[in-house]
């Protein structure tokens, strides 16, 4: 009988030792996780930029001078140009189908946005001509829309090299 109690005492001592080790291990894992997350947040939030002391853009895209007092570098904010909706007949033989698309275009700065606004008839013509060359199957699905997006950007950038279209957004895309 006494041996049974002694075995029980040894077993509970080993269990409390294991429980203590598990707690320490758990605390170490948590501390390491918090440290990794803190380092990642520091780097991604701009703290780990290498300390170069160059010009830095503010949150609002304004100019900020560098540390040695040199002239600030202008940082241009992207701008979005809104187009009137496009309504085109699709190139389907024997069927009367059409596409209605509303498009917004992102350019690198306000100067490019103004250039697009001034040459709106030409830009619209490029887009209309391309869209009307498509048939219904070329407008269906997300892959087709991505192809259309890339083609419009490529065509406008090729025809107007002084404007760089950064991205194109469909706010409406309906075929019938």
N, CA, C and O of each residue as an XYZ file, in Angstrom:
704
protein
N       0.804     -1.206      0.000
C       0.000      0.000      0.000
C       0.841      1.262      0.000
O       0.582      2.176     -0.782
N       1.858      1.328      0.876
C       2.659      2.538      0.888
C       3.325      2.783     -0.462
O       3.519      3.930     -0.864
N       3.675      1.706     -1.158
C       4.317      1.880     -2.468
C       3.364      2.533     -3.456
O       3.799      3.313     -4.303
N       2.055      2.227     -3.366
C       1.076      2.823     -4.275
C       1.009      4.330     -4.080
O       0.950      5.081     -5.054
N       1.019      4.782     -2.811
C       0.972      6.220     -2.546
C       2.233      6.903     -3.042
O       2.182      8.015     -3.569
N       3.372      6.231     -2.871
C       4.628      6.817     -3.321
C       4.632      6.937     -4.843
O       5.092      7.945     -5.380
N       4.118      5.906     -5.555
C       4.030      5.962     -7.018
C       3.112      7.095     -7.461
O       3.389      7.766     -8.455
N       2.021      7.311     -6.729
C       1.103      8.393     -7.074
C       1.772      9.744     -6.885
O       1.607     10.636     -7.717
N       2.523      9.906     -5.808
C       3.227     11.163     -5.557
C       4.278     11.439     -6.630
O       4.421     12.582     -7.065
N       5.003     10.432     -7.058
C       6.013     10.589     -8.117
C       5.322     10.975     -9.419
O       5.801     11.836    -10.156
N       4.170     10.318     -9.699
C       3.429     10.624    -10.934
C       2.915     12.046    -10.944
O       2.988     12.710    -11.978
N       2.391     12.544     -9.814
C       1.867     13.907     -9.805
C       2.995     14.922     -9.873
O       2.802     16.011    -10.415
N       4.173     14.597     -9.337
C       5.318     15.503     -9.426
C       5.778     15.622    -10.869
O       6.120     16.711    -11.329
N       5.786     14.493    -11.591
C       6.175     14.515    -12.999
C       5.154     15.299    -13.820
O       5.530     16.045    -14.724
N       3.859     15.137    -13.512
C       2.824     15.865    -14.243
C       2.938     17.359    -14.009
O       2.792     18.141    -14.949
N       3.202     17.780    -12.752
C       3.308     19.211    -12.500
C       4.561     19.765    -13.160
O       4.576     20.920    -13.586
N       5.619     18.952    -13.250
C       6.837     19.374    -13.935
C       6.551     19.572    -15.428
O       6.977     20.564    -16.018
N       5.819     18.612    -16.042
C       5.455     18.719    -17.457
C       4.533     19.908    -17.688
O       4.667     20.624    -18.680
N       3.589     20.117    -16.761
C       2.674     21.256    -16.882
C       3.429     22.562    -16.831
O       3.102     23.495    -17.565
N       4.444     22.648    -15.969
C       5.260     23.850    -15.880
C       6.065     24.062    -17.149
O       6.200     25.196    -17.607
N       6.602     22.999    -17.727
C       7.362     23.093    -18.979
C       6.457     23.520    -20.128
O       6.848     24.329    -20.969
N       5.246     22.973    -20.159
C       4.288     23.356    -21.200
C       3.946     24.842    -21.088
O       3.841     25.533    -22.101
N       3.776     25.323    -19.880
C       3.463     26.740    -19.679
C       4.616     27.620    -20.144
O       4.404     28.634    -20.810
N       5.825     27.232    -19.794
C       6.996     28.019    -20.209
C       7.121     28.008    -21.729
O       7.380     29.046    -22.338
N       6.940     26.846    -22.342
C       7.014     26.734    -23.795
C       5.948     27.597    -24.461
O       6.215     28.264    -25.460
N       4.751     27.582    -23.909
C       3.652     28.382    -24.451
C       3.968     29.871    -24.360
O       3.710     30.619    -25.303
N       4.519     30.298    -23.242
C       4.871     31.711    -23.055
C       5.965     32.115    -24.042
O       5.916     33.206    -24.608
N       6.954     31.239    -24.251
C       8.042     31.538    -25.189
C       7.506     31.682    -26.612
O       7.926     32.580    -27.341
N       6.595     30.817    -27.009
C       5.998     30.892    -28.351
C       5.228     32.199    -28.505
O       5.319     32.857    -29.542
N       4.469     32.577    -27.474
C       3.691     33.817    -27.541
C       4.601     35.041    -27.630
O       4.327     35.962    -28.399
N       5.685     35.054    -26.844
C       6.617     36.185    -26.872
C       7.274     36.297    -28.243
O       7.402     37.396    -28.783
N       7.692     35.159    -28.811
C       8.298     35.172    -30.142
C       7.311     35.647    -31.202
O       7.686     36.404    -32.098
N       6.075     35.221    -31.113
C       5.047     35.637    -32.070
C       4.833     37.142    -32.002
O       4.770     37.809    -33.035
N       4.721     37.674    -30.806
C       4.531     39.122    -30.643
C       5.739     39.874    -31.194
O       5.575     40.912    -31.835
N       6.944     39.370    -30.958
C       8.152     40.036    -31.461
C       8.175     40.043    -32.979
O       8.493     41.069    -33.580
N       7.845     38.919    -33.617
C       7.821     38.846    -35.079
C       6.773     39.799    -35.641
O       7.036     40.501    -36.618
N       5.595     39.829    -35.037
C       4.541     40.727    -35.503
C       4.945     42.193    -35.344
O       4.650     43.015    -36.212
N       5.609     42.519    -34.253
C       6.050     43.899    -34.042
C       7.088     44.306    -35.075
O       7.036     45.425    -35.587
N       8.019     43.435    -35.389
C       9.037     43.730    -36.409
C       8.381     43.890    -37.772
O       8.711     44.813    -38.516
N       7.452     42.997    -38.105
C       6.756     43.090    -39.393
C       5.969     44.392    -39.489
O       5.987     45.045    -40.532
N       5.290     44.773    -38.434
C       4.527     46.027    -38.449
C       5.458     47.218    -38.621
O       5.134     48.151    -39.357
N       6.594     47.203    -37.964
C       7.569     48.290    -38.075
C       8.062     48.432    -39.514
O       8.146     49.543    -40.037
N       8.388     47.303    -40.154
C       8.893     47.340    -41.525
C       7.800     47.783    -42.489
O       8.037     48.644    -43.336
N       6.613     47.208    -42.372
C       5.538     47.531    -43.317
C       4.975     48.933    -43.127
O       4.433     49.504    -44.073
N       5.086     49.489    -41.957
C       4.566     50.835    -41.709
C       5.591     51.905    -42.064
O       5.352     53.090    -41.835
N       6.723     51.503    -42.617
C       7.677     52.489    -43.102
C       8.831     52.747    -42.176
O       9.675     53.586    -42.490
N       8.913     52.086    -41.075
C      10.003     52.317    -40.144
C      11.305     51.705    -40.593
O      12.369     52.169    -40.183
N      11.263     50.677    -41.423
C      12.476     49.988    -41.841
C      12.916     50.399    -43.215
O      13.397     49.554    -43.970
N      12.779     51.641    -43.579
C      13.078     52.115    -44.919
C      14.541     52.323    -45.198
O      14.861     52.822    -46.277
N      15.443     51.990    -44.331
C      16.855     52.084    -44.607
C      17.474     53.376    -44.140
O      18.694     53.514    -44.232
N      16.720     54.325    -43.648
C      17.272     55.555    -43.085
C      18.051     56.392    -44.069
O      19.027     57.037    -43.685
N      17.650     56.404    -45.328
C      18.375     57.134    -46.356
C      18.276     58.631    -46.222
O      19.166     59.329    -46.707
N      17.266     59.161    -45.606
C      17.136     60.601    -45.427
C      16.729     61.321    -46.690
O      16.938     62.530    -46.788
N      16.156     60.633    -47.661
C      15.730     61.274    -48.896
C      14.372     61.921    -48.725
O      13.835     61.992    -47.620
N      13.818     62.398    -49.848
C      12.494     63.003    -49.815
C      11.452     61.932    -49.567
O      11.554     60.811    -50.067
N      10.464     62.291    -48.798
C       9.421     61.350    -48.427
C       8.079     61.995    -48.702
O       7.887     63.183    -48.441
N       7.150     61.211    -49.229
C       5.809     61.735    -49.486
C       4.989     61.639    -48.225
O       5.057     60.643    -47.505
N       4.219     62.661    -47.957
C       3.302     62.637    -46.834
C       2.080     61.818    -47.180
O       1.915     61.396    -48.325
N       1.216     61.586    -46.196
C       0.012     60.799    -46.421
C      -0.892     61.416    -47.466
O      -1.622     60.697    -48.147
N      -0.862     62.733    -47.610
C      -1.741     63.398    -48.559
C      -1.072     63.636    -49.901
O      -1.649     64.319    -50.747
N       0.148     63.089    -50.136
C       0.819     63.230    -51.409
C       1.549     64.544    -51.565
O       2.061     64.824    -52.648
N       1.620     65.374    -50.513
C       2.313     66.655    -50.591
C       3.810     66.444    -50.600
O       4.299     65.325    -50.445
N       4.539     67.550    -50.787
C       5.983     67.487    -50.801
C       6.520     67.608    -49.381
O       5.989     68.356    -48.559
N       7.572     66.864    -49.116
C       8.254     66.950    -47.839
C       9.741     67.051    -48.159
O      10.260     66.244    -48.930
N      10.437     68.034    -47.576
C      11.858     68.189    -47.882
C      12.663     67.135    -47.139
O      12.226     66.585    -46.129
N      13.870     66.867    -47.678
C      14.708     65.863    -47.044
C      15.438     66.455    -45.852
O      15.331     67.652    -45.584
N      16.176     65.625    -45.139
C      16.783     66.021    -43.878
C      17.843     67.097    -44.027
O      18.021     67.910    -43.119
N      18.561     67.125    -45.163
C      19.639     68.102    -45.284
C      19.158     69.439    -45.831
O      19.976     70.281    -46.203
N      17.848     69.650    -45.886
C      17.282     70.946    -46.237
C      17.250     71.243    -47.716
O      16.958     72.375    -48.102
N      17.541     70.267    -48.564
C      17.488     70.510    -50.002
C      16.046     70.699    -50.437
O      15.109     70.422    -49.688
N      15.890     71.175    -51.658
C      14.553     71.442    -52.191
C      13.723     70.162    -52.180
O      14.241     69.076    -52.441
N      12.453     70.294    -51.881
C      11.591     69.110    -51.828
C      11.325     68.544    -53.219
O      11.370     69.260    -54.219
N      11.055     67.281    -53.256
C      10.724     66.599    -54.495
C       9.203     66.481    -54.564
O       8.575     66.039    -53.602
N       8.620     66.861    -55.667
C       7.167     66.801    -55.794
C       6.730     65.358    -55.996
O       7.277     64.642    -56.834
N       5.745     64.944    -55.223
C       5.201     63.600    -55.331
C       3.793     63.730    -55.890
O       2.918     64.324    -55.259
N       3.578     63.169    -57.084
C       2.283     63.293    -57.736
C       1.357     62.174    -57.272
O       1.760     61.019    -57.139
N       0.127     62.547    -57.033
C      -0.881     61.565    -56.634
C      -1.622     61.087    -57.877
O      -1.914     61.887    -58.766
N      -1.930     59.791    -57.952
C      -2.706     59.294    -59.091
C      -4.076     59.962    -59.140
O      -4.622     60.372    -58.116
N      -4.612     60.063    -60.340
C      -5.926     60.679    -60.508
C      -6.786     59.783    -61.393
O      -6.270     59.077    -62.260
N      -8.093     59.814    -61.171
C      -9.026     58.985    -61.925
C      -9.859     59.881    -62.840
O     -10.395     60.905    -62.418
N      -9.953     59.466    -64.107
C     -10.761     60.180    -65.101
C     -11.992     59.330    -65.389
O     -11.886     58.143    -65.697
N     -13.150     59.952    -65.283
C     -14.428     59.278    -65.491
C     -14.877     59.480    -66.932
O     -14.842     60.600    -67.443
N     -15.300     58.402    -67.592
C     -15.809     58.477    -68.963
C     -17.321     58.335    -68.962
O     -17.894     57.667    -68.100
N     -17.958     58.968    -69.933
C     -19.377     58.714    -70.168
C     -19.512     57.247    -70.540
O     -18.569     56.678    -71.090
N     -20.653     56.607    -70.260
C     -20.801     55.179    -70.602
C     -20.623     54.919    -72.094
O     -20.997     55.736    -72.936
N     -20.050     53.775    -72.396
C     -19.876     53.328    -73.780
C     -21.007     52.369    -74.112
O     -21.312     51.466    -73.332
N     -21.630     52.565    -75.272
C     -22.670     51.664    -75.762
C     -22.310     51.306    -77.191
O     -22.343     52.158    -78.079
N     -21.959     50.015    -77.417
C     -21.506     49.591    -78.748
C     -22.236     48.331    -79.167
O     -22.627     47.513    -78.334
N     -22.416     48.186    -80.483
C     -22.906     46.941    -81.061
C     -21.732     45.976    -81.112
O     -20.640     46.334    -81.554
N     -21.964     44.755    -80.658
C     -20.903     43.754    -80.715
C     -20.817     43.168    -82.123
O     -21.780     43.222    -82.888
N     -19.679     42.621    -82.446
C     -19.393     42.102    -83.777
C     -19.841     40.641    -83.883
O     -19.020     39.745    -84.080
N     -21.150     40.410    -83.750
C     -21.719     39.067    -83.872
C     -22.571     39.006    -85.132
O     -23.541     39.749    -85.280
N     -22.193     38.110    -86.037
C     -22.946     37.962    -87.285
C     -24.290     37.283    -86.994
O     -24.356     36.295    -86.262
N     -25.340     37.827    -87.573
C     -26.661     37.222    -87.442
C     -27.363     37.501    -86.129
O     -28.481     37.028    -85.926
N     -26.748     38.253    -85.233
C     -27.394     38.558    -83.958
C     -27.156     40.021    -83.635
O     -26.096     40.577    -83.924
N     -28.157     40.629    -83.034
C     -28.026     42.020    -82.644
C     -27.722     42.068    -81.152
O     -28.622     41.999    -80.315
N     -26.448     42.187    -80.841
C     -26.012     42.205    -79.449
C     -25.250     43.490    -79.180
O     -24.625     44.064    -80.072
N     -25.318     43.935    -77.915
C     -24.592     45.150    -77.592
C     -23.917     45.039    -76.232
O     -24.225     44.164    -75.423
N     -22.988     45.958    -76.013
C     -22.245     46.048    -74.767
C     -22.391     47.461    -74.240
O     -22.222     48.435    -74.974
N     -22.706     47.561    -72.961
C     -22.724     48.854    -72.272
C     -21.677     48.757    -71.164
O     -21.743     47.883    -70.300
N     -20.711     49.675    -71.211
C     -19.634     49.660    -70.228
C     -19.369     51.069    -69.724
O     -19.262     52.012    -70.508
N     -19.265     51.203    -68.427
C     -18.842     52.457    -67.814
C     -17.420     52.235    -67.321
O     -17.113     51.232    -66.677
N     -16.563     53.196    -67.641
C     -15.133     53.037    -67.388
C     -14.588     54.248    -66.642
O     -14.987     55.388    -66.878
N     -13.663     53.956    -65.736
C     -12.860     54.986    -65.080
C     -11.407     54.605    -65.340
O     -11.048     53.428    -65.293
N     -10.576     55.604    -65.613
C      -9.178     55.370    -65.936
C      -8.307     56.057    -64.893
O      -8.520     57.224    -64.563
N      -7.331     55.327    -64.380
C      -6.386     55.907    -63.424
C      -5.102     56.266    -64.164
O      -4.519     55.441    -64.867
N      -4.674     57.518    -63.990
C      -3.420     57.990    -64.568
C      -2.492     58.391    -63.421
O      -2.914     58.488    -62.268
N      -1.223     58.621    -63.757
C      -0.218     58.866    -62.717
C      -0.345     60.210    -62.022
O       0.036     60.346    -60.859
N      -0.885     61.220    -62.734
C      -0.933     62.553    -62.123
C      -2.009     63.405    -62.782
O      -2.648     62.991    -63.749
N      -2.193     64.589    -62.244
C      -3.205     65.510    -62.753
C      -2.911     66.000    -64.162
O      -3.839     66.288    -64.919
N      -1.634     66.100    -64.528
C      -1.282     66.534    -65.891
C      -1.770     65.531    -66.924
O      -2.328     65.911    -67.953
N      -1.559     64.240    -66.646
C      -2.046     63.215    -67.569
C      -3.575     63.195    -67.613
O      -4.162     62.979    -68.674
N      -4.212     63.416    -66.481
C      -5.674     63.458    -66.454
C      -6.186     64.598    -67.329
O      -7.164     64.438    -68.060
N      -5.521     65.743    -67.249
C      -5.928     66.891    -68.065
C      -5.706     66.610    -69.554
O      -6.517     67.012    -70.389
N      -4.621     65.929    -69.882
C      -4.356     65.574    -71.286
C      -5.451     64.657    -71.816
O      -5.899     64.816    -72.951
N      -5.887     63.697    -71.000
C      -6.967     62.804    -71.436
C      -8.251     63.589    -71.625
O      -8.963     63.379    -72.607
N      -8.560     64.487    -70.703
C      -9.790     65.282    -70.828
C      -9.761     66.144    -72.092
O     -10.782     66.297    -72.763
N      -8.597     66.703    -72.414
C      -8.492     67.545    -73.610
C      -8.632     66.723    -74.892
O      -9.133     67.215    -75.903
N      -8.185     65.474    -74.837
C      -8.244     64.617    -76.034
C      -9.309     63.534    -75.895
O      -9.177     62.449    -76.460
N     -10.354     63.832    -75.147
C     -11.412     62.864    -74.878
C     -12.010     62.255    -76.153
O     -12.225     61.043    -76.184
N     -12.288     63.037    -77.204
C     -12.845     62.407    -78.418
C     -11.936     61.309    -78.990
O     -12.420     60.256    -79.405
N     -10.640     61.554    -79.010
C      -9.720     60.548    -79.554
C      -9.664     59.320    -78.655
O      -9.682     58.192    -79.148
N      -9.596     59.525    -77.352
C      -9.529     58.404    -76.412
C     -10.808     57.578    -76.501
O     -10.753     56.349    -76.554
N     -11.963     58.252    -76.518
C     -13.237     57.537    -76.634
C     -13.308     56.755    -77.943
O     -13.808     55.631    -77.970
N     -12.813     57.345    -79.022
C     -12.823     56.663    -80.313
C     -11.969     55.397    -80.274
O     -12.377     54.357    -80.791
N     -10.796     55.481    -79.668
C      -9.944     54.295    -79.545
C     -10.662     53.184    -78.783
O     -10.626     52.022    -79.188
N     -11.305     53.543    -77.692
C     -11.987     52.550    -76.867
C     -13.220     52.000    -77.584
O     -13.444     50.790    -77.599
N     -14.021     52.891    -78.178
C     -15.225     52.454    -78.905
C     -14.880     51.519    -80.054
O     -15.541     50.500    -80.252
N     -13.855     51.863    -80.805
C     -13.447     51.037    -81.949
C     -13.034     49.650    -81.482
O     -13.407     48.648    -82.094
N     -12.274     49.590    -80.412
C     -11.860     48.287    -79.892
C     -13.056     47.494    -79.373
O     -13.218     46.324    -79.719
N     -13.894     48.117    -78.548
C     -15.033     47.399    -77.975
C     -15.986     46.874    -79.049
O     -16.515     45.771    -78.918
N     -16.207     47.651    -80.105
C     -17.129     47.209    -81.153
C     -16.535     46.113    -82.030
O     -17.263     45.502    -82.813
N     -15.241     45.848    -81.924
C     -14.626     44.757    -82.690
C     -14.811     43.407    -81.990
O     -14.531     42.363    -82.579
N     -15.276     43.423    -80.753
C     -15.432     42.202    -79.973
C     -16.754     41.511    -80.272
O     -17.731     42.157    -80.649
N     -16.777     40.183    -80.101
C     -18.055     39.470    -80.166
C     -18.468     39.096    -78.742
O     -17.711     39.307    -77.795
N     -19.659     38.546    -78.598
C     -20.214     38.271    -77.276
C     -19.304     37.366    -76.444
O     -19.093     37.629    -75.260
N     -18.769     36.314    -77.042
C     -17.941     35.376    -76.278
C     -16.656     36.038    -75.765
O     -16.096     35.598    -74.760
N     -16.188     37.083    -76.440
C     -14.984     37.787    -75.999
C     -15.256     38.760    -74.856
O     -14.332     39.403    -74.358
N     -16.506     38.871    -74.439
C     -16.860     39.786    -73.350
C     -17.352     39.054    -72.103
O     -17.669     39.682    -71.093
N     -17.413     37.732    -72.177
C     -17.995     36.953    -71.091
C     -16.925     36.455    -70.112
O     -15.899     35.916    -70.528
N     -17.167     36.634    -68.838
C     -16.292     36.107    -67.788
C     -15.215     37.091    -67.353
O     -14.957     38.099    -68.011
N     -14.602     36.767    -66.232
C     -13.595     37.665    -65.653
C     -12.305     37.694    -66.461
O     -11.644     38.730    -66.534
N     -11.940     36.567    -67.067
C     -10.722     36.543    -67.885
C     -10.893     37.462    -69.089
O      -9.970     38.196    -69.444
N     -12.060     37.429    -69.718
C     -12.324     38.287    -70.867
C     -12.265     39.759    -70.469
O     -11.716     40.578    -71.206
N     -12.819     40.097    -69.326
C     -12.787     41.494    -68.874
C     -11.356     41.947    -68.589
O     -11.005     43.099    -68.847
N     -10.542     41.057    -68.065
C      -9.132     41.399    -67.809
C      -8.384     41.615    -69.128
O      -7.543     42.509    -69.227
N      -8.686     40.806    -70.126
C      -8.075     40.984    -71.453
C      -8.498     42.323    -72.043
O      -7.669     43.051    -72.589
N      -9.782     42.653    -71.936
C     -10.280     43.929    -72.444
C      -9.586     45.078    -71.728
O      -9.151     46.034    -72.370
N      -9.478     44.997    -70.415
C      -8.809     46.026    -69.620
C      -7.376     46.249    -70.130
O      -6.978     47.384    -70.392
N      -6.617     45.177    -70.267
C      -5.224     45.281    -70.698
C      -5.108     45.808    -72.121
O      -4.207     46.592    -72.421
N      -6.009     45.387    -72.995
C      -5.974     45.846    -74.388
C      -6.276     47.340    -74.498
O      -5.620     48.055    -75.256
N      -7.257     47.804    -73.750
C      -7.591     49.241    -73.797
C      -6.406     50.060    -73.285
O      -6.033     51.058    -73.902
N      -5.817     49.650    -72.171
C      -4.664     50.373    -71.625
C      -3.522     50.378    -72.633
O      -2.910     51.417    -72.882
N      -3.236     49.210    -73.211
C      -2.141     49.103    -74.185
C      -2.377     49.989    -75.394
O      -1.467     50.683    -75.847
N      -3.593     49.968    -75.918
C      -3.897     50.752    -77.124
C      -3.812     52.261    -76.856
O      -3.256     53.001    -77.668
N      -4.349     52.710    -75.743
C      -4.297     54.145    -75.433
C      -2.855     54.565    -75.172
O      -2.425     55.605    -75.672
N      -2.101     53.790    -74.409
C      -0.705     54.136    -74.141
C       0.140     54.140    -75.416
O       1.071     54.935    -75.548
N      -0.192     53.247    -76.356
C       0.550     53.195    -77.629
C       0.223     54.411    -78.496
O       1.125     55.015    -79.076
N      -1.049     54.771    -78.589
C      -1.466     55.904    -79.426
C      -1.093     57.254    -78.830
O      -0.876     58.220    -79.561
N      -1.019     57.322    -77.526
C      -0.711     58.573    -76.833
C       0.434     58.339    -75.856
O       0.208     58.225    -74.652
N       1.660     58.268    -76.366
C       2.790     57.920    -75.499
C       3.097     58.967    -74.426
O       3.806     58.672    -73.463
N       2.574     60.179    -74.580
C       2.824     61.208    -73.565
C       1.889     61.075    -72.357
O       2.009     61.823    -71.386
N       0.952     60.111    -72.427
C       0.036     59.835    -71.315
C       0.269     58.396    -70.891
O       0.330     57.496    -71.728
N       0.398     58.184    -69.591
C       0.518     56.804    -69.122
C      -0.704     56.433    -68.311
O      -0.903     56.894    -67.187
N      -1.518     55.584    -68.920
C      -2.704     55.070    -68.253
C      -2.234     53.971    -67.304
O      -1.659     52.973    -67.740
N      -2.477     54.152    -66.021
C      -1.998     53.202    -65.016
C      -2.934     52.013    -64.881
O      -2.486     50.867    -64.833
N      -4.235     52.281    -64.819
C      -5.206     51.205    -64.648
C      -6.547     51.630    -65.207
O      -6.779     52.812    -65.462
N      -7.422     50.668    -65.394
C      -8.750     50.916    -65.918
C      -9.732     50.137    -65.052
O      -9.496     48.978    -64.711
N     -10.833     50.791    -64.703
C     -11.836     50.163    -63.838
C     -13.181     50.145    -64.560
O     -13.611     51.154    -65.119
N     -13.836     48.987    -64.540
C     -15.193     48.888    -65.057
C     -16.146     49.143    -63.895
O     -16.094     48.443    -62.884
N     -17.008     50.132    -64.034
C     -18.025     50.367    -63.014
C     -19.378     49.835    -63.474
O     -20.327     49.752    -62.695
N     -19.447     49.477    -64.754
C     -20.640     48.839    -65.316
C     -20.175     48.057    -66.541
O     -19.351     48.539    -67.317
N     -20.703     46.858    -66.706
C     -20.335     46.024    -67.854
C     -21.491     45.082    -68.131
O     -21.646     44.069    -67.449
N     -22.305     45.409    -69.128
C     -23.526     44.654    -69.417
C     -23.558     44.308    -70.891
O     -23.354     45.172    -71.743
N     -23.815     43.040    -71.193
C     -24.018     42.628    -72.586
C     -25.422     42.103    -72.737
O     -26.015     41.577    -71.795
N     -25.950     42.255    -73.946
C     -27.276     41.727    -74.229
C     -27.335     41.294    -75.655
O     -28.372     40.813    -76.112
